[in-house]
Amino acid sequence: MSWDRHVSLVCQNCVGTLAGLSHARHLLPSGVITTLVTALVLSQVRYCLPVYGNGTKTNTVRIQKVINFAARVIFGRRKFDPVTDLRERLGWLQASDLTNLCALSLAHKVLHYGEPESLTSAFTNNRELRERSTRQDDDLHVPRSNTDAGKRRFCARVPIAYNRIPADFHLLDQRSFTKALKDHLHRQALDEHH
């Protein structure tokens, strides 16, 4: 599933909302615009992102454009003004990192709290599948996939990403995990940018 139709609807809704907020920006008290963008736009982007975030790179680019537009609206910038500095000031992640954050936070919740119950069978440790012990026993098992679509599935891509984050993150409670992971992804993005 490419999720093209869903992403189109999300982008259409968000762009319409952002256009309206952009026109009304001068009528709003300072600081209110950020709250409105977060509530009306970013909440739509985040909703079910672990599921539809496994779509194509084209869809990730489309979601990134919505995030960029949102940052421009908050700061009153024009259409083609750069936004990297704006996202940094807001503490926002890029679309691909936001997808990883949402997916890994969901995986952490499944692994530590068994919620949602429907996903508890999606993850297995290597220890449970191997007869002999290895250094990767505590890692999540990565199911084999022969197609690109198979590799993008939640149960295939999330174990790879979860195994790559610092091991001490795995021991954190849900809120601390999400904050530490967001900071980690943000630092990585800054290092790549500079």
C-alpha positions in Angstrom: 0.0 0.0 0.0 1.4 3.4 -1.0 -1.1 5.4 1.0 -1.2 8.0 -1.9 -4.9 8.8 -1.4 -4.6 9.2 2.3 -1.6 11.5 2.0 -3.4 13.5 -0.6 -6.3 14.0 1.7 -4.1 14.9 4.7 -2.1 17.4 2.6 -5.2 18.9 1.1 -6.8 19.5 4.5 -3.6 20.8 6.0 -2.8 23.2 3.1 -6.4 24.6 3.3 -6.1 25.2 7.0 -2.7 26.7 6.7 -3.8 29.1 3.9 -6.7 30.3 6.1 -4.4 30.8 9.1 -1.9 32.6 6.9 -4.5 35.1 5.8 -5.7 35.6 9.4 -2.3 35.7 11.0 -2.2 39.5 11.4 -5.5 39.3 13.4 -4.3 36.8 15.9 -2.4 37.6 19.2 1.3 36.6 19.3 1.8 33.0 20.1 -1.7 31.9 19.2 -0.7 31.0 15.6 1.7 28.3 16.8 -0.9 26.7 19.0 -3.4 26.7 16.2 -1.0 25.2 13.7 0.0 22.5 16.2 -3.6 21.7 17.0 -5.2 21.9 13.5 -2.3 20.9 11.2 0.4 18.9 13.0 -2.2 16.8 14.8 -3.5 15.7 11.4 0.0 14.9 10.1 0.8 12.8 13.2 -2.5 10.9 13.3 -1.7 7.3 12.2 1.8 8.4 10.9 3.3 5.1 12.0 0.9 3.4 9.6 0.9 5.7 6.6 4.5 6.8 7.1 5.7 3.6 5.5 4.5 4.8 2.1 6.7 6.1 -0.7 9.4 8.7 -0.6 7.2 10.9 -2.7 4.6 10.9 0.1 7.3 11.7 2.7 8.3 14.7 0.5 4.6 15.8 0.4 4.3 15.7 4.2 7.6 17.6 4.5 6.2 20.3 2.3 3.2 20.6 4.7 5.5 20.9 7.7 7.6 23.5 5.9 4.4 25.5 5.0 3.4 25.3 8.6 6.7 26.8 9.8 6.4 29.6 7.2 2.9 30.4 8.4 4.0 30.6 12.0 6.9 33.0 11.2 5.1 34.9 8.4 7.7 33.8 5.8 7.0 33.7 2.1 6.5 30.6 0.0 10.1 30.0 -1.1 11.9 31.3 2.0 14.2 28.7 3.6 12.7 26.9 6.6 15.5 24.8 8.2 16.2 27.6 10.7 12.5 27.9 11.4 12.1 24.2 12.1 15.1 24.3 14.4 13.7 27.2 16.3 10.4 25.3 16.7 12.2 22.1 17.6 10.4 20.3 14.8 11.7 17.2 13.1 11.8 16.5 9.4 9.0 14.3 8.1 11.1 11.2 7.9 12.4 11.7 11.5 8.9 12.5 12.7 7.7 9.2 11.2 10.5 7.3 12.9 9.7 9.0 16.2 6.0 8.1 16.1 6.7 4.6 14.9 9.4 3.9 17.5 7.3 5.4 20.3 4.5 3.1 19.4 6.8 0.1 19.3 8.2 1.0 22.7 4.7 1.2 24.1 3.8 -2.2 22.6 7.0 -3.8 24.0 6.8 -2.3 27.5 3.0 -2.0 28.1 1.5 -4.5 25.6 -0.6 -1.7 24.1 -2.2 -1.7 21.6 -2.8 -5.4 22.1 -3.3 -5.9 18.3 0.4 -5.2 17.8 1.9 -7.4 20.5 2.6 -10.2 18.1 4.4 -7.9 15.7 7.6 -8.0 17.6 9.8 -10.8 18.7 13.3 -10.9 20.2 16.0 -12.9 18.4 16.4 -14.9 21.6 13.0 -16.4 21.2 13.7 -17.6 17.6 17.3 -18.9 17.9 18.6 -22.0 19.5 22.1 -20.7 20.2 23.0 -17.4 21.9 24.4 -14.5 20.0 25.2 -10.8 20.7 22.0 -9.8 19.0 19.7 -11.8 21.3 18.1 -8.7 22.8 17.5 -7.2 19.4 14.1 -7.3 17.7 13.8 -9.9 15.0 13.6 -8.4 11.5 11.3 -10.5 9.3 12.6 -11.1 5.8 11.0 -9.3 2.9 11.6 -9.7 -0.8 9.9 -6.6 -2.0 10.3 -2.9 -1.3 6.7 -2.7 -0.1 7.4 -5.6 2.3 10.5 -3.8 3.7 8.4 -0.7 4.4 5.8 -2.6 6.5 5.6 -1.5 10.1 6.7 -4.9 11.5 9.7 -5.0 9.1 11.1 -1.4 9.3 10.5 -0.6 13.0 12.6 -3.5 14.4 15.6 -2.3 12.2 15.2 1.3 13.5 14.5 0.1 17.1 17.7 -2.0 17.1 19.8 1.1 16.0 18.8 3.5 18.8 21.0 3.6 21.9 20.2 0.5 24.1 19.7 2.6 27.2 16.7 4.2 25.6 14.9 0.8 25.7 14.8 0.9 29.5 13.1 4.3 29.7 9.4 4.9 30.5 7.2 6.0 27.7 7.5 9.8 28.1 11.2 9.8 28.8 11.8 7.4 25.8 9.9 9.8 23.4 11.7 12.9 24.7 15.2 11.2 24.5 14.5 9.8 21.1 13.3 13.2 19.8 16.4 14.9 21.1 18.6 12.1 19.6 16.9 12.4 16.1 17.1 16.2 16.3 20.9 16.1 17.1 21.4 13.6 14.2 19.6 16.0 11.8 21.7 19.0 13.1 24.9 17.0 12.6 23.9 16.1 9.1 23.0 19.7 8.3 26.2 21.2 9.6 
